Amino acid sequence: TTKEVNISISEVFVPGGFSSANDAFVVVSGMFPNSCYRWGRTEVQNPSANLYEIRSFANVTQAMCLMVLVPYSKEVRLGRLPAGEHTLRFINGDGTYMERTVSVE
């Protein structure tokens, strides 16, 4: 069986030079606790004007797993953002979060 879990993000790379005519993106990375974790999906919500809440999910298979840390790195598409400063809040599975800022011209 497979279940979906909200995973923690260790690092976020925010490139610069975005314009309101192009899609914005960031690159998230971290470590899965064992080999039964596979990247699943990312959920982006926009609860207020310049705030985006981002949750990342992995699919965990209930099977024999190698008990080693498995690195991951994924691009997260944010879509077209209006010009200005935007706060990106990456919410981890334990309820903690990290914030980054992206500037759009």
N, C-alpha and C positions, 0 to 999 in steps of 0.2 A: 504494500500500500504506500501511497505517497501523500504527504501533507504539505501545505504551504505555510511558511513561517516568515515573519518580519525580521529581516537581518540588520545587523549593525554595519555602518559605514565607517571606515577608519580615516580615509582621505578623500578630498574632493579637489579636482583640478578645474578651475574656471578660466577658460581662455578669454582673451579680450577681443575687441574689434567687432562686436555684434552691432547690426543695424536693425531697425524695425522692419526692414524688407526681407530679412533672412531669419531662418530658424536658429534659435539659441540652443546650446547644449552644454553639458558638463560631463566630466569623466569621474566616476566614483570607483573606489577600490577598497579592498579589505581582505579578510581571511575567513574562509569557511572553517568550522571546527573539525570537520572530517570529510571523507570522500563521498559520503551519501548526500551531500548538498550540491545542488545544481542551480545556476541562475534561473530565476523565474520571470519576474516582471517588475516594473516600476510604476507606482501610482503617483500622479502629480495632481494636487488640488490647489485651488486658488481662492482661499477663504476671504481675502480682502485685496484691495487694489494692487499693492506692490509686494504682496507676501505669497510665496508658493511653498506648500508643504509637500515634501517628497518622501515616500516610503518605498523601500526596496524589499522584494520578496524572493525567497529561494524555495525550491521544491526539494523536500527531504524524503528519501526512500528509506523505508524500514527494512534493512537488509544487513548483510555483513559489510562493515565499513572499515577502511583503513583509518586508523586513528592518527592522522597527520593533518596539520594545517594546510589548507588549499587556498592559494591566493586567487583573487578575481579582480577584474577591472572591466567596467562596462560604461559605454556612452549612454547618457540619459538625455533624450530630446525634450526640450521645453516648449518647442513651437515658436511662433512669432510673438515676441513681447513688444509692448509699446515702448517708446523712447523714455528713458529715465533710469533711476536706480531701483533695482528689485532685490528683495531679500529672499534667499533660498534657505528653507529650514529642512534639514535632513533628519527625519525622526527615526530613531533606532527602535529595535524590538523591546528594549527595556524601558522605553518612555523618555530617555534622554535624547538630546538633539544637538546638532552643530549648525551654525548659520554661516553662510557665505553671501557675498553681494556680487551682483552682476550689473554692469552698466551697458545700456543699450542707447545708441545714438539715433 
